[in-house]
Amino acid sequence: MNKKTLAAGAIALAVTFAASACSDSGGDEATTATATSAPTSAEANSARFDQDDVMFSRMMIPHHAQAVEMSDMLLAKDGIPEPVRALADQIKAEQQPEIEQFEAWLDEWGMPPMHREDTPRMDRLDMPGMPHMDDMPHMDGMMSEQDMQALSDAQGVDAARLYLEQMIVHHEGAIEMAQDEIEDGQYPETVELARTIADTQQKEIDTMRQLLTTL
C-alpha cells in the first residue's frame, strides 16, 4: 500500500535509533552490564517493536480521532434514531481508549505521534523526515472536508443514514490497516489490538448495514 511504502523509510530509521539507543550508550561498560544482567522492561520492549507497529499506531490515532469526531457530530443532532445514536456512543467508547493506548505505546517507544489539526486528513499529517503530503491520497477510509461538511449539514434520519454510510467506509479502512499490522507487526500487544479492531469493526459494519435497511 502507498502509505506503507511512503512511511517505511522514515520510520525505519527512527525505530532503529530508538531500539539501539540503550545498547549504544556506555561503550564497553554497557556491553559488560548487558552480559551480566537481565534487560530492563523498557529495553526488552524497544527490541520487540518494528516500523510497522509505529506506523500503525501513528495512523490509527488520527483515524480513530475522526471517527470520534463524526460520532460527536451525529450525537449533537436531534431526530437521530436511537439504535444509530447507541452505535455512535459505542464507537466513541471503544475508540477513545484505543487512541490513548496508541499514544502510550508511541511514548514508550520514543516515537512522536503525527501532528494533526481538528479534522485529521492524510495531507495534514506531519511525519518527521517525510516529504510534503499535499498530493497524497487520504488515509484508508478517512473522510474529506467535503464529507465532514455534508455530515455536519445533514439532519435527522438523513444524517443518521449518511453517518452509517460514511462510517462503513471508515471502518473498512481501519480493518485494512489492522490487517497489515496483523501480517507485518512485531509488537505482540499492538498486533493483538489490531485483531480486536478488525473483529470489532467488522461486526459494527454488519450492524450498520442492517440499520441502513431500517431507515
C-alpha positions in Angstrom: 0.0 0.0 0.0 1.1 3.5 -0.7 1.2 4.6 3.0 3.5 1.7 3.9 5.9 2.4 1.0 6.0 6.2 1.8 6.4 5.9 5.5 8.7 2.9 5.8 12.0 4.6 5.2 11.5 7.5 7.6 10.1 5.3 10.3 12.7 2.6 9.9 15.5 5.0 10.7 13.7 6.3 13.8 12.8 2.7 15.0 16.4 1.6 14.5 17.7 4.5 16.5 15.2 4.1 19.4 15.8 0.3 19.6 19.6 0.7 19.7 19.8 3.8 21.9 20.3 1.9 25.1 22.8 -0.6 23.8 24.9 2.1 22.0 25.4 4.2 25.2 28.1 3.4 27.7 30.5 1.6 25.4 32.2 -1.4 26.9 30.6 -0.8 30.3 27.1 -1.2 28.7 28.2 -4.4 27.0 29.5 -5.8 30.2 26.3 -4.9 32.0 24.2 -6.5 29.4 26.2 -9.7 29.6 25.8 -9.9 33.4 22.2 -8.6 34.0 18.8 -9.1 32.5 17.5 -6.3 30.3 15.1 -3.8 31.7 11.4 -3.8 30.7 11.9 -0.7 28.5 15.0 -2.3 26.8 13.0 -5.5 26.1 10.1 -3.6 24.7 12.3 -1.5 22.5 13.7 -4.6 20.9 10.2 -6.0 20.2 8.6 -3.3 18.1 9.2 -2.5 14.4 8.4 0.2 11.9 5.0 -1.5 11.1 4.0 -1.2 14.8 5.0 2.5 14.8 3.3 3.3 11.5 0.1 1.5 12.5 -0.1 3.4 15.8 0.6 6.7 14.2 -2.0 6.2 11.5 -4.7 4.9 13.9 -4.6 7.9 16.2 -6.0 10.4 13.7 -8.1 7.7 12.1 -9.9 7.0 15.4 -10.0 10.7 16.2 -12.0 11.3 13.1 -14.5 8.5 14.0 -14.9 10.1 17.4 -15.5 13.5 15.8 -18.1 12.0 13.4 -19.8 10.4 16.3 -19.8 13.6 18.3 -21.2 15.4 15.3 -24.1 13.0 15.0 -24.9 12.8 18.7 -25.3 16.6 18.8 -28.2 16.4 16.3 -31.9 16.0 17.0 -34.0 13.3 15.4 -31.4 10.6 15.3 -32.9 7.1 15.6 -32.0 5.6 19.0 -30.2 2.5 17.5 -27.9 4.8 15.5 -27.3 7.0 18.4 -26.4 4.0 20.6 -23.9 2.8 17.9 -22.3 6.2 17.8 -21.9 6.1 21.6 -20.4 2.6 21.3 -17.8 3.7 18.7 -16.7 6.6 20.9 -16.5 4.4 24.0 -14.3 1.9 22.1 -12.0 4.2 20.1 -11.1 6.9 22.6 -9.3 4.5 24.9 -7.6 2.9 21.9 -6.3 6.4 20.9 -4.8 6.7 24.4 -3.2 3.2 24.1 -1.6 4.1 20.8 -0.2 7.3 22.3 1.1 5.4 25.3 3.0 2.9 23.0 4.5 5.7 20.9 5.7 7.4 24.1 7.1 4.2 25.4 9.0 3.6 22.1 10.3 7.2 22.0 8.3 7.9 18.8 6.3 11.1 18.5 2.8 10.9 17.1 1.9 12.5 13.8 0.7 16.1 14.2 -2.9 16.7 13.2 -5.4 19.6 13.1 -9.0 19.4 14.2 -10.1 17.4 11.1 -7.4 14.8 10.6 -6.6 14.1 6.9 -3.6 12.5 5.2 -2.5 15.7 3.7 -2.4 17.4 7.2 -0.3 14.8 8.9 3.3 15.8 9.6 5.7 12.9 10.0 9.3 13.9 10.7 11.5 13.3 7.7 8.6 12.7 5.4 8.0 14.7 2.2 5.1 17.1 2.0 1.9 15.2 1.6 -0.4 17.7 -0.1 -0.8 15.5 -3.2 -1.2 12.2 -1.3 -4.5 10.3 -1.1 -6.4 10.2 2.2 -5.5 7.6 4.7 -7.7 4.4 4.3 -11.3 5.3 4.9 -10.7 8.9 6.0 -13.5 11.4 5.2 -12.6 14.5 3.2 -13.5 18.0 4.4 -16.5 17.9 2.0 -17.6 14.6 3.5 -17.4 16.0 7.0 -19.3 19.2 5.9 -22.0 17.0 4.4 -22.4 15.2 7.7 -22.4 18.4 9.6 -25.2 19.8 7.3 -27.4 16.8 7.4 -30.2 16.5 9.8 -32.4 13.8 11.3 -32.8 10.5 9.5 -30.7 11.8 6.6 -27.8 12.5 9.0 -28.2 9.0 10.5 -28.1 7.4 7.1 -25.1 9.4 6.0 -23.2 8.7 9.2 -23.7 5.0 8.7 -22.6 5.1 5.1 -19.5 7.1 5.9 -18.7 5.0 9.0 -18.8 1.8 7.0 -16.2 3.2 4.6 -14.2 4.5 7.6 -14.3 1.1 9.4 -13.3 -0.7 6.2 -10.2 1.5 6.0 -9.4 0.7 9.7 -9.8 -3.0 9.1 -7.4 -2.8 6.1 -4.7 -1.1 8.2 -5.3 -3.6 11.1 -4.8 -6.5 8.7 -1.5 -5.0 7.6 -0.4 -4.8 11.2 -1.6 -8.4 11.9 0.5 -9.6 9.0 3.6 -7.4 9.4 3.7 -6.1 13.0 6.1 -7.4 15.7 5.0 -5.9 19.0 2.5 -8.5 20.4 0.2 -6.1 22.2 -0.2 -3.9 19.1 -0.9 -6.9 16.9 -3.5 -8.1 19.4 -5.2 -4.7 19.4 -5.2 -4.8 15.6 -7.0 -8.1 15.8 -9.5 -6.6 18.2 -10.1 -3.6 15.9 -10.6 -5.8 12.8 -13.1 -8.1 14.6 -15.0 -5.4 16.4 -15.3 -3.1 13.4 -16.4 -5.9 11.1 -19.2 -6.7 13.5 -20.1 -3.0 13.6 -20.1 -2.8 9.8 -22.6 -5.7 9.7 -24.8 -3.8 12.3 -24.6 -0.6 10.3 -25.6 -2.3 7.1 -28.6 -3.8 8.9 -29.5 -0.4 10.3 -29.4 1.1 6.9 -32.2 -1.2 5.8 -34.5 0.3 8.6 -34.0 4.0 7.7 
